Amino acid sequence: MGLDIAKMVRTWWLYQSGQIAGYIKAHKRYEKEGGDYGIAWIEWQLAHQRKCNGDGEVCKCPPPPKAPVEPFRKDYQAEKSDA
């Protein structure tokens, strides 16, 4: 019986290690994309301020860049609606 529990714990640990490693990799990618997004947003905002003067005319600038989506581990964190 002790060996079965040890085997179950080891299997669980290997599974979780893989899940956590995947999450860390995804989060590092998210951080890089977030930095790239920050630069793109600043460039867009400066171009928008130069072109659009706010005198009631419709803005003809391209839409602002979209922020990257943060990785989320369902089995590690509570639901976003619960947090």
C-alpha positions as CSV (number, residue, x, y, z in Angstrom):
1,M,0.0,0.0,0.0
2,G,2.9,2.4,0.8
3,L,4.4,1.8,-2.7
4,D,1.0,2.6,-4.3
5,I,0.8,5.9,-2.5
6,A,4.4,6.8,-3.3
7,K,3.8,5.9,-7.0
8,M,0.6,8.1,-7.0
9,V,2.5,11.0,-5.4
10,R,5.4,10.7,-7.9
11,T,3.0,10.5,-10.9
12,W,1.1,13.6,-9.6
13,W,4.4,15.4,-9.0
14,L,5.7,14.7,-12.5
15,Y,2.4,15.8,-14.0
16,Q,2.4,19.1,-11.9
17,S,6.0,19.8,-12.7
18,G,5.2,19.6,-16.4
19,Q,2.2,21.8,-16.0
20,I,4.1,24.4,-13.9
21,A,7.0,24.4,-16.4
22,G,4.6,25.0,-19.2
23,Y,2.9,27.8,-17.3
24,I,6.3,29.4,-16.6
25,K,7.2,29.2,-20.2
26,A,3.9,30.8,-21.2
27,H,4.3,33.5,-18.6
28,K,7.8,34.4,-19.8
29,R,6.4,34.7,-23.4
30,Y,3.6,36.9,-22.0
31,E,6.1,39.2,-20.3
32,K,8.0,39.6,-23.5
33,E,4.8,40.3,-25.5
34,G,3.8,42.7,-22.8
35,G,7.0,44.7,-23.2
36,D,6.5,44.7,-27.0
37,Y,2.9,45.8,-26.5
38,G,4.0,48.6,-24.2
39,I,6.3,50.0,-26.9
40,A,3.6,49.6,-29.6
41,W,1.1,51.3,-27.4
42,I,3.4,54.3,-26.7
43,E,4.2,54.6,-30.4
44,W,0.5,54.5,-31.3
45,Q,-0.4,57.0,-28.6
46,L,2.2,59.5,-29.8
47,A,1.2,59.2,-33.4
48,H,-2.5,59.6,-32.4
49,Q,-1.7,62.8,-30.4
50,R,0.2,64.2,-33.4
51,K,-2.5,63.5,-36.0
52,C,-5.7,64.0,-34.0
53,N,-6.2,67.4,-32.5
54,G,-9.7,66.8,-31.0
55,D,-11.5,69.5,-32.8
56,G,-14.5,67.4,-33.3
57,E,-13.2,65.5,-36.3
58,V,-13.4,61.8,-36.5
59,C,-10.1,60.0,-35.6
60,K,-8.7,58.3,-38.6
61,C,-5.9,56.6,-36.8
62,P,-5.7,52.8,-36.8
63,P,-7.1,51.1,-33.7
64,P,-4.7,50.8,-30.7
65,P,-2.7,47.6,-30.4
66,K,-4.3,44.8,-28.4
67,A,-2.7,43.7,-25.2
68,P,-1.5,40.1,-24.9
69,V,-3.7,37.7,-22.9
70,E,-2.2,36.7,-19.5
71,P,-1.8,32.9,-19.1
72,F,-4.1,31.4,-16.5
73,R,-3.9,28.0,-14.8
74,K,-7.3,26.8,-13.8
75,D,-6.0,24.1,-11.5
76,Y,-3.6,26.5,-9.8
77,Q,-5.7,29.7,-9.3
78,A,-9.3,30.4,-8.4
79,E,-11.7,31.3,-11.2
80,K,-11.3,35.0,-12.2
81,S,-14.9,35.6,-11.2
82,D,-14.1,34.2,-7.7
83,A,-11.0,36.3,-7.2
